[in-house]
Amino acid sequence: MVTQAYAEEAVTPAEGHDPTADTHATTEAHGGDGHSDVFPPFDPATFPSQLLWLAISFAALYILMSKVALPKVGSTI
């Protein structure tokens, strides 16, 4: 478990590092706090990877159900 004191100590910038010089896109685009305002599952930039994993998961579960679970249920009935 991380205590508040440890968390504050862990995020202190390294010596010689200027935290205002961060050029990360989310930092500049969203007020400098380093966080995006978009909920990650609703971020249009992640839709292709989400759809890919949806298709993979659906196919895996479909095959698992059709080959393993449903035949057992059918034999029981």
N, CA, C and O atoms as a CHARMM CRD file, in Angstrom:
* protein
*
  308
    1    1 MET  N      0.84500  -1.17600   0.00000 PROA 1      0.00000
    2    1 MET  CA     0.00000   0.00000   0.00000 PROA 1      0.00000
    3    1 MET  C      0.89200   1.24200   0.00000 PROA 1      0.00000
    4    1 MET  O      1.92000   1.27100   0.67600 PROA 1      0.00000
    5    2 VAL  N      0.50300   2.24700  -0.74600 PROA 2      0.00000
    6    2 VAL  CA     1.29000   3.46500  -0.84800 PROA 2      0.00000
    7    2 VAL  C      0.68600   4.50800   0.08100 PROA 2      0.00000
    8    2 VAL  O     -0.49800   4.83300  -0.01400 PROA 2      0.00000
    9    3 THR  N      1.50700   5.02100   0.97000 PROA 3      0.00000
   10    3 THR  CA     1.03100   6.06100   1.86800 PROA 3      0.00000
   11    3 THR  C      1.12200   7.41200   1.17900 PROA 3      0.00000
   12    3 THR  O      1.80900   7.54700   0.16700 PROA 3      0.00000
   13    4 GLN  N      0.44500   8.39800   1.70700 PROA 4      0.00000
   14    4 GLN  CA     0.43300   9.72800   1.11100 PROA 4      0.00000
   15    4 GLN  C      1.84300  10.31100   1.07800 PROA 4      0.00000
   16    4 GLN  O      2.23000  10.92500   0.08400 PROA 4      0.00000
   17    5 ALA  N      2.61400  10.13100   2.14700 PROA 5      0.00000
   18    5 ALA  CA     3.96800  10.66900   2.18600 PROA 5      0.00000
   19    5 ALA  C      4.84000  10.01500   1.12000 PROA 5      0.00000
   20    5 ALA  O      5.62100  10.69700   0.45700 PROA 5      0.00000
   21    6 TYR  N      4.71400   8.71300   0.95100 PROA 6      0.00000
   22    6 TYR  CA     5.50100   8.01200  -0.06000 PROA 6      0.00000
   23    6 TYR  C      5.08400   8.45200  -1.45600 PROA 6      0.00000
   24    6 TYR  O      5.93500   8.63000  -2.32700 PROA 6      0.00000
   25    7 ALA  N      3.80100   8.62800  -1.67700 PROA 7      0.00000
   26    7 ALA  CA     3.31500   9.04500  -2.98700 PROA 7      0.00000
   27    7 ALA  C      3.83400  10.43500  -3.33600 PROA 7      0.00000
   28    7 ALA  O      4.21600  10.67900  -4.48100 PROA 7      0.00000
   29    8 GLU  N      3.85400  11.34500  -2.37100 PROA 8      0.00000
   30    8 GLU  CA     4.36900  12.68500  -2.63300 PROA 8      0.00000
   31    8 GLU  C      5.86000  12.63800  -2.91100 PROA 8      0.00000
   32    8 GLU  O      6.36000  13.35800  -3.77500 PROA 8      0.00000
   33    9 GLU  N      6.56700  11.79400  -2.18300 PROA 9      0.00000
   34    9 GLU  CA     8.00800  11.66000  -2.38100 PROA 9      0.00000
   35    9 GLU  C      8.32600  11.04700  -3.73200 PROA 9      0.00000
   36    9 GLU  O      9.31300  11.41900  -4.36600 PROA 9      0.00000
   37   10 ALA  N      7.50500  10.11700  -4.17800 PROA 10     0.00000
   38   10 ALA  CA     7.76000   9.39900  -5.41500 PROA 10     0.00000
   39   10 ALA  C      7.54500  10.27000  -6.64800 PROA 10     0.00000
   40   10 ALA  O      8.16400  10.01800  -7.68200 PROA 10     0.00000
   41   11 VAL  N      6.68800  11.28400  -6.57200 PROA 11     0.00000
   42   11 VAL  CA     6.39000  12.09100  -7.75000 PROA 11     0.00000
   43   11 VAL  C      7.18600  13.38300  -7.81200 PROA 11     0.00000
   44   11 VAL  O      6.95700  14.20000  -8.70400 PROA 11     0.00000
   45   12 THR  N      8.11600  13.58700  -6.88700 PROA 12     0.00000
   46   12 THR  CA     8.91800  14.79500  -6.96700 PROA 12     0.00000
   47   12 THR  C      9.82600  14.70800  -8.17700 PROA 12     0.00000
   48   12 THR  O     10.40200  13.65200  -8.43600 PROA 12     0.00000
   49   13 PRO  N      9.96800  15.78900  -8.92400 PROA 13     0.00000
   50   13 PRO  CA    10.78900  15.73900 -10.13400 PROA 13     0.00000
   51   13 PRO  C     12.26700  15.57500  -9.80900 PROA 13     0.00000
   52   13 PRO  O     12.73800  15.97500  -8.74400 PROA 13     0.00000
   53   14 ALA  N     12.98100  14.98200 -10.74800 PROA 14     0.00000
   54   14 ALA  CA    14.41500  14.78700 -10.58100 PROA 14     0.00000
   55   14 ALA  C     15.12200  16.13100 -10.64600 PROA 14     0.00000
   56   14 ALA  O     14.60600  17.09100 -11.21700 PROA 14     0.00000
   57   15 GLU  N     16.30800  16.18700 -10.05500 PROA 15     0.00000
   58   15 GLU  CA    17.06600  17.42800 -10.08600 PROA 15     0.00000
   59   15 GLU  C     17.41700  17.79300 -11.51900 PROA 15     0.00000
   60   15 GLU  O     17.79300  16.93200 -12.31400 PROA 15     0.00000
   61   16 GLY  N     17.29300  19.06900 -11.84200 PROA 16     0.00000
   62   16 GLY  CA    17.61900  19.52900 -13.17800 PROA 16     0.00000
   63   16 GLY  C     16.49000  19.34000 -14.17900 PROA 16     0.00000
   64   16 GLY  O     16.61200  19.77800 -15.32400 PROA 16     0.00000
   65   17 HSD  N     15.39600  18.70100 -13.78100 PROA 17     0.00000
   66   17 HSD  CA    14.27000  18.48400 -14.68500 PROA 17     0.00000
   67   17 HSD  C     13.26400  19.60400 -14.49700 PROA 17     0.00000
   68   17 HSD  O     12.83200  19.88800 -13.38000 PROA 17     0.00000
   69   18 ASP  N     12.89900  20.23400 -15.59600 PROA 18     0.00000
   70   18 ASP  CA    11.91800  21.30600 -15.56200 PROA 18     0.00000
   71   18 ASP  C     10.54400  20.72100 -15.86800 PROA 18     0.00000
   72   18 ASP  O     10.28400  20.38600 -17.02400 PROA 18     0.00000
   73   19 PRO  N      9.64200  20.58100 -14.87600 PROA 19     0.00000
   74   19 PRO  CA     8.33900  19.96500 -15.12600 PROA 19     0.00000
   75   19 PRO  C      7.47300  20.77500 -16.08300 PROA 19     0.00000
   76   19 PRO  O      6.54100  20.22700 -16.67200 PROA 19     0.00000
   77   20 THR  N      7.75600  22.06500 -16.25300 PROA 20     0.00000
   78   20 THR  CA     6.96300  22.86600 -17.18000 PROA 20     0.00000
   79   20 THR  C      7.40800  22.67100 -18.61900 PROA 20     0.00000
   80   20 THR  O      6.73200  23.13100 -19.53900 PROA 20     0.00000
   81   21 ALA  N      8.54200  21.99100 -18.83400 PROA 21     0.00000
   82   21 ALA  CA     9.04600  21.78200 -20.19100 PROA 21     0.00000
   83   21 ALA  C      8.53600  20.48300 -20.79700 PROA 21     0.00000
   84   21 ALA  O      9.02800  20.05700 -21.84200 PROA 21     0.00000
   85   22 ASP  N      7.56800  19.85200 -20.16800 PROA 22     0.00000
   86   22 ASP  CA     7.02500  18.59800 -20.68300 PROA 22     0.00000
   87   22 ASP  C      6.28400  18.87600 -21.98300 PROA 22     0.00000
   88   22 ASP  O      5.44200  19.77200 -22.04200 PROA 22     0.00000
   89   23 THR  N      6.59700  18.11100 -23.02300 PROA 23     0.00000
   90   23 THR  CA     5.98400  18.35200 -24.33600 PROA 23     0.00000
   91   23 THR  C      4.97000  17.29600 -24.70300 PROA 23     0.00000
   92   23 THR  O      4.61400  17.17200 -25.87500 PROA 23     0.00000
   93   24 HSD  N      4.50100  16.54400 -23.75800 PROA 24     0.00000
   94   24 HSD  CA     3.52500  15.48800 -24.04100 PROA 24     0.00000
   95   24 HSD  C      2.23000  16.12400 -24.51800 PROA 24     0.00000
   96   24 HSD  O      1.80200  17.14600 -23.98200 PROA 24     0.00000
   97   25 ALA  N      1.61200  15.53100 -25.51100 PROA 25     0.00000
   98   25 ALA  CA     0.43000  16.11100 -26.16100 PROA 25     0.00000
   99   25 ALA  C     -0.73000  16.29900 -25.19400 PROA 25     0.00000
  100   25 ALA  O     -1.42200  17.31600 -25.25200 PROA 25     0.00000
  101   26 THR  N     -0.95400  15.32500 -24.29800 PROA 26     0.00000
  102   26 THR  CA    -2.08900  15.47000 -23.38200 PROA 26     0.00000
  103   26 THR  C     -1.84700  16.59700 -22.39600 PROA 26     0.00000
  104   26 THR  O     -2.79400  17.24800 -21.95400 PROA 26     0.00000
  105   27 THR  N     -0.58400  16.83700 -22.04500 PROA 27     0.00000
  106   27 THR  CA    -0.28100  17.90600 -21.11100 PROA 27     0.00000
  107   27 THR  C     -0.58800  19.25900 -21.73700 PROA 27     0.00000
  108   27 THR  O     -1.18500  20.12600 -21.09800 PROA 27     0.00000
  109   28 GLU  N     -0.18300  19.43500 -22.97300 PROA 28     0.00000
  110   28 GLU  CA    -0.40800  20.71700 -23.63000 PROA 28     0.00000
  111   28 GLU  C     -1.87200  20.92700 -23.97000 PROA 28     0.00000
  112   28 GLU  O     -2.38300  22.04000 -23.85200 PROA 28     0.00000
  113   29 ALA  N     -2.54100  19.88300 -24.38500 PROA 29     0.00000
  114   29 ALA  CA    -3.90900  20.02100 -24.87100 PROA 29     0.00000
  115   29 ALA  C     -4.93300  20.15000 -23.75400 PROA 29     0.00000
  116   29 ALA  O     -6.04800  20.61600 -23.98900 PROA 29     0.00000
  117   30 HSD  N     -4.57300  19.74400 -22.54900 PROA 30     0.00000
  118   30 HSD  CA    -5.58700  19.68700 -21.49700 PROA 30     0.00000
  119   30 HSD  C     -5.16900  20.43000 -20.23300 PROA 30     0.00000
  120   30 HSD  O     -5.34500  19.92300 -19.12500 PROA 30     0.00000
  121   31 GLY  N     -4.63700  21.58700 -20.39300 PROA 31     0.00000
  122   31 GLY  CA    -4.41200  22.44600 -19.25400 PROA 31     0.00000
  123   31 GLY  C     -3.16600  22.15500 -18.44700 PROA 31     0.00000
  124   31 GLY  O     -3.00800  22.73600 -17.37400 PROA 31     0.00000
  125   32 GLY  N     -2.28000  21.29900 -18.89200 PROA 32     0.00000
  126   32 GLY  CA    -1.02800  21.08700 -18.21100 PROA 32     0.00000
  127   32 GLY  C     -1.07500  20.13600 -17.03800 PROA 32     0.00000
  128   32 GLY  O     -0.08300  20.02700 -16.31600 PROA 32     0.00000
  129   33 ASP  N     -2.18100  19.43800 -16.80700 PROA 33     0.00000
  130   33 ASP  CA    -2.23400  18.52800 -15.67000 PROA 33     0.00000
  131   33 ASP  C     -1.77700  17.11600 -16.02700 PROA 33     0.00000
  132   33 ASP  O     -1.65100  16.27300 -15.13900 PROA 33     0.00000
  133   34 GLY  N     -1.52500  16.84100 -17.30600 PROA 34     0.00000
  134   34 GLY  CA    -1.03400  15.54000 -17.72500 PROA 34     0.00000
  135   34 GLY  C     -2.11200  14.49200 -17.89600 PROA 34     0.00000
  136   34 GLY  O     -1.80600  13.33600 -18.19100 PROA 34     0.00000
  137   35 HSD  N     -3.36700  14.87000 -17.71700 PROA 35     0.00000
  138   35 HSD  CA    -4.45200  13.91200 -17.84800 PROA 35     0.00000
  139   35 HSD  C     -5.37800  14.33300 -18.98000 PROA 35     0.00000
  140   35 HSD  O     -5.63100  15.51700 -19.20200 PROA 35     0.00000
  141   36 SER  N     -5.87100  13.33000 -19.68100 PROA 36     0.00000
  142   36 SER  CA    -6.80400  13.59300 -20.76400 PROA 36     0.00000
  143   36 SER  C     -8.21200  13.73400 -20.18600 PROA 36     0.00000
  144   36 SER  O     -8.53600  13.12300 -19.16700 PROA 36     0.00000
  145   37 ASP  N     -9.04400  14.54100 -20.84300 PROA 37     0.00000
  146   37 ASP  CA   -10.42300  14.71800 -20.39000 PROA 37     0.00000
  147   37 ASP  C    -11.33700  13.62500 -20.92600 PROA 37     0.00000
  148   37 ASP  O    -12.50500  13.56100 -20.54200 PROA 37     0.00000
  149   38 VAL  N    -10.83100  12.76300 -21.80300 PROA 38     0.00000
  150   38 VAL  CA   -11.63900  11.73700 -22.44500 PROA 38     0.00000
  151   38 VAL  C    -11.50200  10.42700 -21.67800 PROA 38     0.00000
  152   38 VAL  O    -10.39200   9.99100 -21.37300 PROA 38     0.00000
  153   39 PHE  N    -12.63700   9.80400 -21.36800 PROA 39     0.00000
  154   39 PHE  CA   -12.64200   8.49100 -20.74200 PROA 39     0.00000
  155   39 PHE  C    -12.05100   7.50300 -21.74500 PROA 39     0.00000
  156   39 PHE  O    -12.56100   7.41100 -22.86200 PROA 39     0.00000
  157   40 PRO  N    -10.99200   6.75800 -21.39500 PROA 40     0.00000
  158   40 PRO  CA   -10.26200   5.94300 -22.37300 PROA 40     0.00000
  159   40 PRO  C    -11.12300   5.03900 -23.26600 PROA 40     0.00000
  160   40 PRO  O    -10.84800   4.97200 -24.46400 PROA 40     0.00000
  161   41 PRO  N    -12.14400   4.34100 -22.75800 PROA 41     0.00000
  162   41 PRO  CA   -12.93400   3.52500 -23.67800 PROA 41     0.00000
  163   41 PRO  C    -13.72100   4.33700 -24.71000 PROA 41     0.00000
  164   41 PRO  O    -14.12800   3.79300 -25.73600 PROA 41     0.00000
  165   42 PHE  N    -13.93900   5.62000 -24.45400 PROA 42     0.00000
  166   42 PHE  CA   -14.67500   6.46300 -25.39000 PROA 42     0.00000
  167   42 PHE  C    -13.75300   7.32200 -26.24700 PROA 42     0.00000
  168   42 PHE  O    -14.23100   8.15400 -27.01900 PROA 42     0.00000
  169   43 ASP  N    -12.45700   7.13900 -26.12700 PROA 43     0.00000
  170   43 ASP  CA   -11.49400   7.90700 -26.90300 PROA 43     0.00000
  171   43 ASP  C    -11.45400   7.36000 -28.32600 PROA 43     0.00000
  172   43 ASP  O    -11.08400   6.20100 -28.51700 PROA 43     0.00000
  173   44 PRO  N    -11.82000   8.14900 -29.32600 PROA 44     0.00000
  174   44 PRO  CA   -11.83900   7.64600 -30.71200 PROA 44     0.00000
  175   44 PRO  C    -10.48900   7.12600 -31.20400 PROA 44     0.00000
  176   44 PRO  O    -10.44800   6.33500 -32.14600 PROA 44     0.00000
  177   45 ALA  N     -9.40200   7.54600 -30.59700 PROA 45     0.00000
  178   45 ALA  CA    -8.08600   7.08700 -31.01200 PROA 45     0.00000
  179   45 ALA  C     -7.86600   5.61500 -30.67000 PROA 45     0.00000
  180   45 ALA  O     -7.01300   4.96200 -31.27200 PROA 45     0.00000
  181   46 THR  N     -8.62600   5.08800 -29.70800 PROA 46     0.00000
  182   46 THR  CA    -8.43500   3.69400 -29.29200 PROA 46     0.00000
  183   46 THR  C     -9.48900   2.75300 -29.87300 PROA 46     0.00000
  184   46 THR  O     -9.47700   1.56100 -29.56200 PROA 46     0.00000
  185   47 PHE  N    -10.40100   3.25600 -30.70700 PROA 47     0.00000
  186   47 PHE  CA   -11.46100   2.40500 -31.25300 PROA 47     0.00000
  187   47 PHE  C    -10.94100   1.21400 -32.05000 PROA 47     0.00000
  188   47 PHE  O    -11.44100   0.10600 -31.85400 PROA 47     0.00000
  189   48 PRO  N     -9.95700   1.38600 -32.94500 PROA 48     0.00000
  190   48 PRO  CA    -9.50300   0.21500 -33.72400 PROA 48     0.00000
  191   48 PRO  C     -8.98100  -0.92300 -32.85000 PROA 48     0.00000
  192   48 PRO  O     -9.31000  -2.08300 -33.09700 PROA 48     0.00000
  193   49 SER  N     -8.18100  -0.61600 -31.84100 PROA 49     0.00000
  194   49 SER  CA    -7.66200  -1.67800 -30.97700 PROA 49     0.00000
  195   49 SER  C     -8.77300  -2.28800 -30.12900 PROA 49     0.00000
  196   49 SER  O     -8.75800  -3.48800 -29.85600 PROA 49     0.00000
  197   50 GLN  N     -9.73800  -1.46600 -29.71100 PROA 50     0.00000
  198   50 GLN  CA   -10.86300  -2.00700 -28.94900 PROA 50     0.00000
  199   50 GLN  C    -11.68500  -2.97000 -29.80000 PROA 50     0.00000
  200   50 GLN  O    -12.09700  -4.02700 -29.32300 PROA 50     0.00000
  201   51 LEU  N    -11.92200  -2.60600 -31.05600 PROA 51     0.00000
  202   51 LEU  CA   -12.69500  -3.48600 -31.94400 PROA 51     0.00000
  203   51 LEU  C    -11.93700  -4.77700 -32.24000 PROA 51     0.00000
  204   51 LEU  O    -12.54600  -5.84200 -32.33400 PROA 51     0.00000
  205   52 LEU  N    -10.63300  -4.69200 -32.38600 PROA 52     0.00000
  206   52 LEU  CA    -9.82500  -5.89200 -32.60400 PROA 52     0.00000
  207   52 LEU  C     -9.94200  -6.84700 -31.41800 PROA 52     0.00000
  208   52 LEU  O    -10.18700  -8.03900 -31.60200 PROA 52     0.00000
  209   53 TRP  N     -9.76800  -6.32700 -30.20100 PROA 53     0.00000
  210   53 TRP  CA    -9.85400  -7.19300 -29.02200 PROA 53     0.00000
  211   53 TRP  C    -11.28200  -7.68800 -28.78200 PROA 53     0.00000
  212   53 TRP  O    -11.46800  -8.77900 -28.24200 PROA 53     0.00000
  213   54 LEU  N    -12.28300  -6.91200 -29.16900 PROA 54     0.00000
  214   54 LEU  CA   -13.66200  -7.37400 -29.08300 PROA 54     0.00000
  215   54 LEU  C    -13.86300  -8.58300 -29.99100 PROA 54     0.00000
  216   54 LEU  O    -14.45700  -9.57800 -29.57700 PROA 54     0.00000
  217   55 ALA  N    -13.37200  -8.50300 -31.22400 PROA 55     0.00000
  218   55 ALA  CA   -13.51200  -9.61100 -32.17800 PROA 55     0.00000
  219   55 ALA  C    -12.76000 -10.85100 -31.69900 PROA 55     0.00000
  220   55 ALA  O    -13.27400 -11.96500 -31.79200 PROA 55     0.00000
  221   56 ILE  N    -11.54400 -10.65800 -31.18700 PROA 56     0.00000
  222   56 ILE  CA   -10.76000 -11.79600 -30.68600 PROA 56     0.00000
  223   56 ILE  C    -11.45400 -12.44700 -29.50000 PROA 56     0.00000
  224   56 ILE  O    -11.55900 -13.67200 -29.43700 PROA 56     0.00000
  225   57 SER  N    -11.92400 -11.64300 -28.56600 PROA 57     0.00000
  226   57 SER  CA   -12.59900 -12.17600 -27.37800 PROA 57     0.00000
  227   57 SER  C    -13.89700 -12.87800 -27.73600 PROA 57     0.00000
  228   57 SER  O    -14.19500 -13.94900 -27.20700 PROA 57     0.00000
  229   58 PHE  N    -14.67100 -12.27900 -28.63300 PROA 58     0.00000
  230   58 PHE  CA   -15.93300 -12.88300 -29.04200 PROA 58     0.00000
  231   58 PHE  C    -15.69000 -14.22400 -29.71600 PROA 58     0.00000
  232   58 PHE  O    -16.37500 -15.20200 -29.41900 PROA 58     0.00000
  233   59 ALA  N    -14.72100 -14.27500 -30.61900 PROA 59     0.00000
  234   59 ALA  CA   -14.41700 -15.51800 -31.32400 PROA 59     0.00000
  235   59 ALA  C    -13.94400 -16.60200 -30.35200 PROA 59     0.00000
  236   59 ALA  O    -14.36600 -17.75400 -30.44900 PROA 59     0.00000
  237   60 ALA  N    -13.08000 -16.23400 -29.43000 PROA 60     0.00000
  238   60 ALA  CA   -12.57700 -17.20600 -28.45200 PROA 60     0.00000
  239   60 ALA  C    -13.70800 -17.74100 -27.57700 PROA 60     0.00000
  240   60 ALA  O    -13.79600 -18.94800 -27.35600 PROA 60     0.00000
  241   61 LEU  N    -14.56900 -16.86500 -27.08100 PROA 61     0.00000
  242   61 LEU  CA   -15.67600 -17.31200 -26.23600 PROA 61     0.00000
  243   61 LEU  C    -16.69400 -18.12500 -27.03400 PROA 61     0.00000
  244   61 LEU  O    -17.25900 -19.08900 -26.51600 PROA 61     0.00000
  245   62 TYR  N    -16.93100 -17.74400 -28.28500 PROA 62     0.00000
  246   62 TYR  CA   -17.86400 -18.48800 -29.13100 PROA 62     0.00000
  247   62 TYR  C    -17.36300 -19.91100 -29.35900 PROA 62     0.00000
  248   62 TYR  O    -18.12500 -20.87000 -29.23800 PROA 62     0.00000
  249   63 ILE  N    -16.08600 -20.04100 -29.68800 PROA 63     0.00000
  250   63 ILE  CA   -15.50700 -21.36700 -29.91100 PROA 63     0.00000
  251   63 ILE  C    -15.51900 -22.18200 -28.62200 PROA 63     0.00000
  252   63 ILE  O    -15.86100 -23.36500 -28.63800 PROA 63     0.00000
  253   64 LEU  N    -15.14900 -21.56200 -27.51700 PROA 64     0.00000
  254   64 LEU  CA   -15.15200 -22.25100 -26.22900 PROA 64     0.00000
  255   64 LEU  C    -16.55000 -22.75200 -25.87100 PROA 64     0.00000
  256   64 LEU  O    -16.71300 -23.89500 -25.44400 PROA 64     0.00000
  257   65 MET  N    -17.54500 -21.90300 -26.04300 PROA 65     0.00000
  258   65 MET  CA   -18.91800 -22.30000 -25.71600 PROA 65     0.00000
  259   65 MET  C    -19.41200 -23.39700 -26.65100 PROA 65     0.00000
  260   65 MET  O    -20.02900 -24.35800 -26.19400 PROA 65     0.00000
  261   66 SER  N    -19.15300 -23.27300 -27.95500 PROA 66     0.00000
  262   66 SER  CA   -19.69000 -24.24300 -28.90900 PROA 66     0.00000
  263   66 SER  C    -18.99200 -25.59400 -28.82500 PROA 66     0.00000
  264   66 SER  O    -19.61700 -26.61900 -29.10000 PROA 66     0.00000
  265   67 LYS  N    -17.73300 -25.62500 -28.45800 PROA 67     0.00000
  266   67 LYS  CA   -16.98000 -26.88400 -28.43400 PROA 67     0.00000
  267   67 LYS  C    -16.95300 -27.54900 -27.05700 PROA 67     0.00000
  268   67 LYS  O    -16.82100 -28.77000 -26.97000 PROA 67     0.00000
  269   68 VAL  N    -17.07400 -26.77100 -25.98800 PROA 68     0.00000
  270   68 VAL  CA   -16.91700 -27.33900 -24.64400 PROA 68     0.00000
  271   68 VAL  C    -18.21000 -27.26400 -23.83100 PROA 68     0.00000
  272   68 VAL  O    -18.73400 -28.29300 -23.40600 PROA 68     0.00000
  273   69 ALA  N    -18.71500 -26.08000 -23.61600 PROA 69     0.00000
  274   69 ALA  CA   -19.80900 -25.89900 -22.66800 PROA 69     0.00000
  275   69 ALA  C    -21.15400 -26.39000 -23.20000 PROA 69     0.00000
  276   69 ALA  O    -21.86000 -27.11300 -22.49800 PROA 69     0.00000
  277   70 LEU  N    -21.51600 -26.01700 -24.40600 PROA 70     0.00000
  278   70 LEU  CA   -22.83400 -26.39600 -24.92400 PROA 70     0.00000
  279   70 LEU  C    -23.00100 -27.88500 -25.14800 PROA 70     0.00000
  280   70 LEU  O    -24.09200 -28.39300 -24.88800 PROA 70     0.00000
  281   71 PRO  N    -21.99200 -28.63200 -25.61800 PROA 71     0.00000
  282   71 PRO  CA   -22.16800 -30.07600 -25.70700 PROA 71     0.00000
  283   71 PRO  C    -22.40500 -30.73700 -24.34900 PROA 71     0.00000
  284   71 PRO  O    -23.16100 -31.70500 -24.26100 PROA 71     0.00000
  285   72 LYS  N    -21.77400 -30.23200 -23.29600 PROA 72     0.00000
  286   72 LYS  CA   -22.00600 -30.78500 -21.95700 PROA 72     0.00000
  287   72 LYS  C    -23.42700 -30.50900 -21.49100 PROA 72     0.00000
  288   72 LYS  O    -24.07400 -31.37300 -20.89900 PROA 72     0.00000
  289   73 VAL  N    -23.91000 -29.29500 -21.76100 PROA 73     0.00000
  290   73 VAL  CA   -25.27300 -28.94800 -21.38800 PROA 73     0.00000
  291   73 VAL  C    -26.25800 -29.78000 -22.20000 PROA 73     0.00000
  292   73 VAL  O    -27.25500 -30.26000 -21.66200 PROA 73     0.00000
  293   74 GLY  N    -25.98700 -29.95400 -23.49200 PROA 74     0.00000
  294   74 GLY  CA   -26.86800 -30.73700 -24.36200 PROA 74     0.00000
  295   74 GLY  C    -26.93200 -32.19800 -23.94400 PROA 74     0.00000
  296   74 GLY  O    -28.00200 -32.80400 -24.00300 PROA 74     0.00000
  297   75 SER  N    -25.81300 -32.77700 -23.52300 PROA 75     0.00000
  298   75 SER  CA   -25.81900 -34.17600 -23.07800 PROA 75     0.00000
  299   75 SER  C    -26.55700 -34.33800 -21.74600 PROA 75     0.00000
  300   75 SER  O    -27.14500 -35.38600 -21.47700 PROA 75     0.00000
  301   76 THR  N    -26.51800 -33.30200 -20.92700 PROA 76     0.00000
  302   76 THR  CA   -27.23200 -33.35300 -19.65200 PROA 76     0.00000
  303   76 THR  C    -28.74100 -33.28500 -19.87400 PROA 76     0.00000
  304   76 THR  O    -29.50200 -33.99400 -19.21600 PROA 76     0.00000
  305   77 ILE  N    -29.16500 -32.44200 -20.79200 PROA 77     0.00000
  306   77 ILE  CA   -30.59200 -32.28200 -21.08400 PROA 77     0.00000
  307   77 ILE  C    -31.08100 -33.51000 -21.80000 PROA 77     0.00000
  308   77 ILE  O    -32.25900 -33.59600 -22.14500 PROA 77     0.00000
